Amino acid sequence: MIELSVVSPAAPANVRKLVTHAERGCHAAQSLGHPIPVHLNASLNQQPLR
């Protein structure tokens, strides 16, 4: 769960738009909500690191 507390004189509709936009752009939340396999191929001096 992510909790966000905003203090602003902005209209609630504007804050809601901003929060929605930020949530869609949050890579961490997207990765946790929709996991995909991740594989790491490491190299050292252009040779595979094993």
N, C-alpha and C positions, 0 to 999 in steps of 0.2 A: 504494500500500500504506500502510496505517495501522498503526503499531506502538504498542501500549499495554503499559506495565509497571506493575503494581499491587503496592504493598507494603502488606499489611494482615494483621491476625490473623484476619480473617473466614474462614469456611469457603469452600472453592473453589466449592461450589454457589451460594452467595450472591453471590460475585464474578462468576460466570458469568452469573447472572440480571441483575446490574447492567450488565455489559458488553453483553449482548444488548439490554437496554432502551435503553442509551445509543446503541448502533449504529442501532437503529430510529429514534431521534429525531434523528439527526445530519442536518441539512438539507444540509450540504455533501456528505457521502458519498452521500446519496440522489440529489442533483442530478447528481453525477458518474457514478453507477452507472446512472441512468435519466434521461438528458437529455431535456428538453422545450424546444421553441422559446420564446425570450424576446424580446419586442419592447418597446422603450421609446418612449413618446410624451411628449416633453418640451414644456412650455409656459412662457412668460414673460408675466406679467401677463395671464393667461387667453387668450393667443394662442399658436398653435403655434410652436414654436421650430424653425426650419429651418436 
